Amino acid sequence: MEVVQVEAGNIKNVRYAPEKKSYAGWIVLGVIVLILIIGFAVAIGGYNTAVRRSEAVKTNWGQVETQLQRRFDVIPMLLETVKGYAAHETELFTHIADARKAYFQASSTTQKVQAASILQGGLSRLLLLQERYPDLKANQNFLTFQAQIEGTENRVAVARTRYNQAVQSLNTYNKEFFGSMFCRWAGVGPAEYFKASEPAATTVPEVKFGD
């Protein structure tokens, strides 16, 4: 703005006064943009968290399956050996065979977890037959299976624990207020726990066929 001072009809001084500008609008816009950036970052972070926890469950389940496969490789040979001493335990043999078949026919992790839990219970019952058939303890094949099964069951227990920890982390996040929204956004649902079947639920199985 131009300011002119006049004295006795003459121009004495001419100067310019700066116009006052309002920055309130820019401040409000900056705050809105900042809020949007923070909200976007939180949303992306929440989405990525849901994806990472889901992938952790899948990875740990892969480790469980690796150990379960070791068990499945031993079971047929173990069954054949037991049948030689306890041929009339057909109901138990059928139970184990059906659970094994259900596992390989399962189309989802949830179904595999359920089948594996049933199979574990049947296997525990099978191993307890040695108490009713003492001659099994002297069988050389049992001595071989003892080391294989004992090591396999311990590895399954470790892998199961890690898997269940990953499941707990995902399921807890899925139940949280914002976590549930991010999980739905990422298409991630709760996972199934792999619970140890009785009588192996309280301790890691320790298989002993000998005295």
C-alpha positions as CSV (number, residue, x, y, z in Angstrom):
1,M,0.0,0.0,0.0
2,E,1.4,3.4,-1.0
3,V,1.4,6.1,1.7
4,V,1.9,9.8,0.7
5,Q,2.6,12.5,3.1
6,V,1.9,16.1,1.9
7,E,3.2,19.2,3.6
8,A,2.5,22.7,2.4
9,G,1.3,21.4,-0.9
10,N,4.5,19.5,-1.6
11,I,5.2,15.8,-1.5
12,K,7.5,15.4,1.5
13,N,7.8,11.7,1.7
14,V,6.6,8.6,-0.1
15,R,6.8,5.1,1.4
16,Y,5.1,1.8,1.0
17,A,3.5,-0.1,3.9
18,P,3.4,-3.9,3.5
19,E,0.0,-5.5,3.3
20,K,-0.9,-7.8,6.2
21,K,-1.4,-11.3,4.9
22,S,-3.5,-14.0,6.7
23,Y,-1.8,-17.4,7.1
24,A,-4.6,-19.1,9.1
25,G,-5.9,-20.9,6.0
26,W,-2.5,-22.3,5.2
27,I,-2.1,-23.5,8.8
28,V,-5.4,-25.3,8.7
29,L,-4.6,-26.9,5.4
30,G,-1.2,-28.0,6.7
31,V,-2.8,-29.6,9.8
32,I,-5.3,-31.4,7.6
33,V,-2.5,-32.7,5.4
34,L,-0.4,-33.8,8.4
35,I,-3.4,-35.7,9.9
36,L,-4.0,-37.4,6.6
37,I,-0.4,-38.5,6.3
38,I,-0.3,-39.8,9.9
39,G,-3.6,-41.6,9.3
40,F,-2.3,-43.2,6.1
41,A,0.9,-44.3,7.8
42,V,-1.1,-45.8,10.7
43,A,-3.4,-47.6,8.3
44,I,-0.5,-49.0,6.2
45,G,1.3,-50.0,9.4
46,G,-1.8,-51.8,10.7
47,Y,-2.3,-53.6,7.4
48,N,1.3,-54.7,7.3
49,T,1.1,-56.0,10.9
50,A,-1.9,-58.1,10.0
51,V,-0.1,-59.5,7.0
52,R,3.1,-60.2,8.9
53,R,1.4,-62.1,11.7
54,S,-0.6,-64.1,9.2
55,E,2.6,-65.0,7.4
56,A,4.2,-66.0,10.7
57,V,1.4,-68.4,11.3
58,K,1.9,-70.0,7.9
59,T,5.6,-70.2,8.3
60,N,5.4,-71.9,11.7
61,W,2.7,-74.2,10.4
62,G,5.1,-75.2,7.6
63,Q,7.6,-76.2,10.3
64,V,4.9,-78.3,12.1
65,E,4.1,-80.1,8.8
66,T,7.7,-80.9,8.3
67,Q,7.8,-82.7,11.7
68,L,4.4,-84.3,11.2
69,Q,5.7,-85.8,7.9
70,R,8.5,-87.5,9.9
71,R,5.8,-89.0,12.1
72,F,3.7,-90.1,9.2
73,D,6.7,-91.9,7.7
74,V,7.1,-94.0,10.8
75,I,3.5,-94.7,11.6
76,P,2.8,-97.3,8.8
77,M,5.9,-99.4,9.9
78,L,4.9,-99.0,13.5
79,L,1.4,-100.2,12.8
80,E,2.6,-103.3,11.0
81,T,4.9,-104.2,13.9
82,V,2.1,-103.8,16.5
83,K,-0.3,-105.8,14.4
84,G,2.0,-108.8,14.7
85,Y,1.4,-108.8,18.5
86,A,-2.0,-107.1,18.9
87,A,-3.9,-108.0,15.7
88,H,-7.3,-107.7,17.4
89,E,-6.8,-103.9,18.2
90,T,-8.5,-103.2,14.9
91,E,-10.6,-100.3,16.1
92,L,-7.4,-98.4,17.1
93,F,-5.7,-99.2,13.9
94,T,-8.7,-98.0,11.9
95,H,-8.8,-94.8,14.0
96,I,-5.2,-94.0,13.2
97,A,-5.5,-94.8,9.6
98,D,-8.6,-92.7,9.2
99,A,-7.0,-89.7,10.9
100,R,-3.9,-90.0,8.7
101,K,-6.1,-90.2,5.6
102,A,-8.1,-87.1,6.8
103,Y,-4.9,-85.1,7.3
104,F,-3.7,-85.7,3.7
105,Q,-7.2,-85.0,2.3
106,A,-7.7,-81.8,4.3
107,S,-8.1,-78.7,2.2
108,S,-7.3,-76.1,4.9
109,T,-4.9,-75.6,7.8
110,T,-7.8,-75.8,10.2
111,Q,-8.8,-79.3,9.0
112,K,-5.2,-80.4,9.1
113,V,-4.8,-79.2,12.7
114,Q,-7.9,-81.1,13.7
115,A,-6.8,-84.3,12.0
116,A,-3.2,-84.1,13.4
117,S,-4.6,-83.7,16.9
118,I,-6.8,-86.8,16.5
119,L,-3.9,-88.7,15.1
120,Q,-1.6,-87.7,18.0
121,G,-4.2,-89.1,20.5
122,G,-4.4,-92.3,18.5
123,L,-0.6,-92.6,18.4
124,S,-0.3,-92.1,22.1
125,R,-2.9,-95.0,22.7
126,L,-0.9,-97.1,20.3
127,L,2.3,-96.7,22.1
128,L,0.6,-97.6,25.4
129,L,-0.2,-101.0,24.1
130,Q,3.3,-102.1,25.2
131,E,2.0,-102.2,28.7
132,R,-0.6,-104.9,27.7
133,Y,1.7,-106.7,25.3
134,P,5.1,-107.1,27.0
135,D,6.6,-109.0,24.1
136,L,6.5,-105.7,22.1
137,K,9.3,-104.4,24.4
138,A,11.7,-107.1,23.1
139,N,11.0,-106.5,19.4
140,Q,13.9,-105.1,17.6
141,N,11.8,-102.9,15.3
142,F,10.4,-101.2,18.4
143,L,13.8,-100.4,19.6
144,T,14.4,-98.7,16.3
145,F,11.1,-96.9,16.3
146,Q,11.7,-95.8,19.9
147,A,14.5,-93.4,18.9
148,Q,12.7,-92.2,15.8
149,I,9.3,-91.5,17.4
150,E,10.8,-90.0,20.6
151,G,12.8,-87.5,18.6
152,T,9.9,-86.8,16.2
153,E,7.4,-86.1,19.0
154,N,9.8,-83.7,20.7
155,R,10.3,-81.8,17.5
156,V,6.6,-81.8,16.9
157,A,6.1,-80.4,20.4
158,V,8.6,-77.6,19.8
159,A,7.2,-76.7,16.4
160,R,3.6,-76.8,17.8
161,T,4.6,-74.4,20.6
162,R,6.0,-71.9,18.2
163,Y,3.0,-72.2,15.9
164,N,0.6,-71.7,18.8
165,Q,2.5,-68.6,19.8
166,A,2.2,-67.2,16.3
167,V,-1.5,-68.0,16.4
168,Q,-2.0,-66.3,19.7
169,S,-0.3,-63.2,18.4
170,L,-2.5,-63.1,15.3
171,N,-5.7,-63.9,17.1
172,T,-5.1,-61.3,19.8
173,Y,-4.5,-58.7,17.2
174,N,-7.6,-59.8,15.4
175,K,-9.7,-59.1,18.5
176,E,-8.3,-55.6,19.1
177,F,-10.5,-52.7,18.0
178,F,-8.2,-51.3,15.3
179,G,-6.5,-54.6,14.7
180,S,-9.8,-56.3,13.7
181,M,-10.3,-53.6,11.1
182,F,-6.9,-54.0,9.7
183,C,-7.3,-57.8,9.6
184,R,-10.5,-57.5,7.7
185,W,-8.9,-55.0,5.3
186,A,-6.0,-57.5,4.7
187,G,-8.4,-60.5,4.5
188,V,-6.8,-62.1,7.5
189,G,-8.9,-64.2,9.8
190,P,-8.2,-66.0,13.1
191,A,-6.1,-69.2,13.0
192,E,-6.7,-72.6,14.7
193,Y,-4.6,-73.6,17.7
194,F,-2.8,-77.0,17.5
195,K,-3.6,-78.5,20.8
196,A,-1.9,-81.6,22.2
197,S,-4.3,-84.5,22.6
198,E,-4.6,-86.5,25.7
199,P,-2.7,-88.1,27.2
200,A,0.1,-86.0,25.7
201,A,-1.5,-82.7,26.6
202,T,0.4,-82.1,29.8
203,T,3.9,-83.3,28.9
204,V,6.1,-83.9,25.9
205,P,5.7,-87.6,24.9
206,E,8.5,-89.8,26.1
207,V,8.3,-93.1,24.3
208,K,9.9,-96.1,25.9
209,F,9.6,-99.5,24.6
210,G,12.3,-101.1,26.6
211,D,12.7,-101.6,30.3
